[in-house]
Amino acid sequence: SYDSGATYVFRRTGAGAAFAEEARLEHPSAFVVTYHGTDVDVDVTAGTERVAVGSQDDRAFVWTRLPGGWTDVAELAPFDGELGGFGETVALDGTVDGARVVVGATRRSGSSADSGAAREYVLDGGAWTPRSLVHPPVVADRGFASSLALSGDTQVDGSPRTDALGLDAGTALRYRIDLRLGTSHCAGRANSTGASAALTARGSTAVAA
């Protein structure tokens, strides 16, 4: 339907080969406006290929490539009232402590109005289980988790409307998986530093929304 959205998976078969479309991933309710594919991330670990997909209906989804093709294996919903943009950003990694997904709720009110938050889900016994919830540490932070990135034990959250260094100067906050505490604070400059984040390229699989 109009504005239902979709995510496309592309694959190349060898070095130097062109990417070719492999699959179209659609929201389970494909006939309603959900903006499925507002954000995507891909992970290939130990032969398992996964894609995390965000949407604008307060949900996020995990797809896995199985022998029969790409399958929607999990629907991640707000765990503790994390409405306000939940699902608009996602990040996925399978290299530490099992596979995990972080889902942003960019307009969730916490330390201040529209401060934002990020919820982590961990694959445990075949189920995606909510674990940690990260809030911005500064009252002036707004739009926290507007961008997300995961690599190993590092999580980066973009907060492009943080006012700590000036109106909408922006920041990026780095968290470690072990303590869930910010171990460094990367100050932004004017023009909303932190509007996007990325840490690694993911093998031979690409995703576009």
N, C-alpha and C positions, 0 to 999 in steps of 0.2 A: 504494500500500500504506500501512499504518499508519506515520505520521510520515515519509513520503517527502518531503513538502513541495512547494510550488509557488510561483511568482511570477506575479503578475497585472499586466498592462499596461492602464492606463486612458488614454483620450484624450478631449479635448473639441474640438469642431469650430469653435469661435469664442469670442470674448470673451463672458463671461457664461453660456456653455453649460455644462451639467452634464457631469462626466466619465462616460464609459461604458466598460465593459470591452471591450478589444480582443483580448487574447490571454492564454492561460495557458501559462507557460513551465515545463516539467517537466525534472527531472534525466533524463539518458539512461537511467539504471537506475531507472526509476520504481517498480519493484516491490521495492525495498529501502529500509531506513531510512537516509536521507541528510540529512534536515532541509534540503532544497534551499530557499534563500530566507532563510537566517539573516541575510543583509544584502544590500542592493541599492543600486545607484546608476545614474543615467541621464545620458546626455550626447547633446546634439544639436549637431553642428558641421558647417557647410557642407552642410546637407541630409542628413547621415548620422546616423541614430539608433541608439544602442547602449545596451545594458543590461548591467551587470556583476552577477553573482549569486554569492553565497557559499553554502557548504554545510558540513556537518560530517563530510565524508569526505575531508578533506585535498585538496580540489579547489575551484577557482572557475571560472566560465564567463562567456564573453562572447557575447551575442546581438546580432544586427544585423537591423534591419528592411529586408528586401529586397522586390522587387516581389511575390514570392509569399507574403510574410508574415515573421514573426519566425523567424530561423534561428540555431541554435547554431553559431557559427563558430569557437569556440576553447575548449579545455579547458586550464586552467592548473594544473599540478601542481607540487609542491615541487621546486625546482631543486637544492638543495644540502642535503638532509636537514632542510628546514624543517618538520618535523612538529610536532605540539603546537599544534593549533588552526588550522593553515593553512586558509585559506578561510572562516573564520568572519566576517571583515570584508573589505569591498572598497570601493574608490573608483575613479572613472573620470573622465577628462578628455581632451578632444580638441583643446585650444587651443594647446598649446606642444609643439614638437618632435615632432609627430605624436601620434596617440592613445596614451594610456598608462593602465595599470591598476595600482593598488597593492593587494596582497593581504596581509592581516595573518595572522601566526602567533602568536597571543596567548600561547601557553604554551611557545614555543620557548625553551630554555635557552641563554643567551648570557653576558652580563655577570654574571648570577646565575640561580638556578633560576627558571624560569617568567618570565624577564624579558621575553620576546616579541621580535618582529622584524617588519619589513614589507619585502616583496619587490616591486620595480617591474618591470613588463613593458611593452615598447614595441612598437607595431605597426611592423614593418620589412619591407617587401617582401611584404606580405600575411600575414606570420607574426608571432605575438606572442612576442617574444624577451625572456628575463630580462635585466635590466641591473643595477640597484643593489640592495643589501640594507642596510637601515637598522636598527641596534641602538640601544637606549636608551643614553645616555652615562653614566648614573649606576648604580652597582651596586645601589642600593636600589630602582631601578625594577622594577616587576612588572606584568604585564598590558599591556605596551606594544603599541600598535596595536589595543587593544580597540575603538576607534573610529577612523575615517579620514575625511579630507576632502581633496579636490583642487580647486584653482581657479587657472588660469594656471600660474605658476611656483611656487606655494605648496602645500606638503603639510603637513597637521596630523595628528598622531598623539596620540590620547588614551591616557593611562596611569593608570587610575583607582586602582591599588593601590600607587602610588609612596609610599615612606615618607620621602622627603627632608625634608618639613616636618611629619612626624608620621605615626603609623600610618594607612596607607591614605588619606593626605591627597589624593593624586592630583595630576597635572600634565597639561598639554598642551604638546607640543613642535612647533615650527614649523620646517620645512626648506625650503630653496630648491632648485629643480631644478638649478641650475648646479653647485654644489659638493657637494651632499649633506651639508652640515654645518648643524647647528642654529644659526640666526642669532639666535634669541631663545628664551627659556625662560619660559613663562607659568606661574607657580606657582599651584597649586590651594589650595583650603581643605578643611576636613574634609568628610566625606560623599562622598568619591570624585568630586571634580571631574575631568572628562575622560571621563565615562562615555558621552558621545555627542558627535559633531562634525558640523557642516554648514557649508558656505560659501556656496552659491548655490542658487537655484531654477532649474529647467531648462525654460524655455519652456512648451509646452502638453502635455507628456507627463508622466504620473505613474506611479510604480511602487509596488506594495505587496506585502509578503510575509506 
